C-alpha cells in the first residue's frame, strides 16, 4: 500500500527532488536519503517560486505546448532549499526541519547518512562558493553543529567523491581538501579536528576510491602524471610511500565491494587494451579477466602525448594523419575545451578516435590543457577567476606556437579550433579575438553571454554580474561580434536545456546586424549528440567546413567580411 509521507507540493514546491543546479553542476542527483536503519527519511524541499522560468518548444511539433523549466541565471534568484526528516513510525508523518543559516549558506551540496553510529552530515556553501561548512545534524531535534569549515579566496571545488566518509564507530571520518594547494585526503576526529593528512599535497590526487577498515588503508586514484590515472593504497596511520596497484600506462579505475580481498579493475591502456578484470587487493595481482564481447577498434589513433616547452609547460596531444609525409605542411585543427573541470589530454586512445578521423583527412589535430584545467594544483586552476577567456586564449596560442617550433609540419597560417559547450565558447572567441592565429572556427553549443548561464557554474568563476560587470563584458562573445572577419560555423541543439539555443541566436542576431557572414546548423536535439548517425553527420559537416577554409590556402585576417 502506498503511503504519502509529505504534503504541500505544488508546481513550484517539490519534495524529494534535487534542484537544477544540484543535478547539473554539483553532481548531486538525490533528493531524499534513508537513515542507516531505514526507519527515517530525510528529504529535500525545493521552492522554485523565485526562480525564472524558461520554455523549450519542439520545432517539429508547434502544436505541442513548450516544456517549462526552472533555470536560475547568473545573478538571479536560486531555488530555496531545506531539509526535513520524517519517521516511518510517526502516524501523523510530521516533518522536523533541519536548522542552519540558509540565507548565508543557500547551497546544499552533499547529504551523507550511511553509518548507524555516525551523524547525518550536510555540506553547505555560501552563494560565492568561497566558504563551506560541514554540519552534523541531530535527526531528533533538527539542530546542527559545525564539524569543519573551508574557505578559498577564489572558489571551493566539490570533491569527486562525496565526503565525509565515516569509519565504523563514528569516532573518525575521511575528508578531502585543496587547502594546501592540491587535493588531499585527511583523517579527522569525530569533532572535525584534523588528525593527519593521509595523502601528500604533491601526490596529484584525482579521486578517493575506497576505505578498508580491516587494515586501515584507503585506495585512491591519481599519480605523478595527470594524463594518466593509477591506483594507490595509502595507510591511514603510517607515514611512508604508498603501494602502487597499477603499472601499465593508461587510465585505471576500481570498484570494491564489502569484501576487500579483491576488486574489479577497469583499464584503458595506451597500447589499446581495455576491459575489466579481478585483481588481488593485497598486491594488484590478476585473478582473472572478465570476458567481454565488446568490439574493439581495428586500429589505434596515431597520437603523441607531450608537453609544451616554455616557462609554463602544458599537457598536449598531437594526432598525426596515418599517411603523414615528412616535409609537408599540414593545416592544424585545435580540438579544444580550455575550460574548468575537464582535461582534453589523457592517456586513453579511444578519446582520440574522432581526432584521428579528422587527421586522416589531411590535418594535424592538436589538443592542449592550459591554465584553468584540473590536474596541476589549485593556483593553476584558479588563474581564470573573474575572466573566462583571456588566460585560456593566451595559453592555447602559446601552446600552438610552442608545438609548432618542435613540429615544423604544423602550418600555423592554417589553424581552426573546434569545440563544444565551453569549447564552443572558446572557438567563437578565438576566431574573433585572434583572427591572425585562427583562420576559421566551429563553435558547438557555445555559451555566448555568461549572464544567461546558470548561477552555480558561472558565479563560481565569475562572481555576481553586479560585482564583476567588466569581467562579464570581457568574457561575452557579443562584445567582439562586430570584429568577426573569418569563417564561423555555429551548431546548436534547438531543445538544449543546459546551454539554451538563446546563446547562438543572440550571436547570430549580433553578427547579422553587424553585416557579418557566418554559417549556422540547428540540430533537433539537446546539449549532447549521442545518436551515432547524427554524430557522423555533424562531424562530416565540421570537417567539410575545415576543408573549405583551411585546405591549401591561408586566409588573410585583413580581408573584408565574406
Buried (B, 14 or more C-beta within 10 A) or exposed (E): EEEEBBEEBEEBBBBBBBBBBBBBBBEBEBBBBEBEEEEBBBBBBBBBEEBEEBEBEBEEEEEEEEEEBBBBBBBBBBBBBBBBBBBBEBEEEEBBEBBBEBEEBBBBBBBBBBBEEBBBBBBBBBBBBBBBBBBBBBBEEBBBEEBBEBEBEBBBBBBBBBBBBBBEEEEBBBBBBBBBEBBBBBBBEBEBEEEEBBBBBEBBBBBBBBBBEEEBBBBBBBBEBBBBBBBBBBBBEEEEEBBEBBEEBBBBBBEBEEEBEBBBBBBBBBEBEBBBBEBBBEEBEEEEEEEEEEEEEEEBBBBEBBBBEEEBEBBBBBBBBEEBEEEEBBBBBBBBBBBBBBBBBBBBBEBBBBBBBBBBBBBBBBBBBBBBBBBBBBEBBBBBBBBBBBBBBBBBBBBBBBBBEEBEBBBBBBBBBBBBBBBBBBBBBBBBBBBBBBBBBBBBBBBBBBBBBBBBBBBBBBBBBEEBEEBBBBBBBBBBBBEBBBBBBBBBBBBBBBBBBBBBBBBBEBBEEEEBEBEBBBBEBBBEBEEEEEEEBBBEBBBEBBBEBBEEEEBEBEEEEE
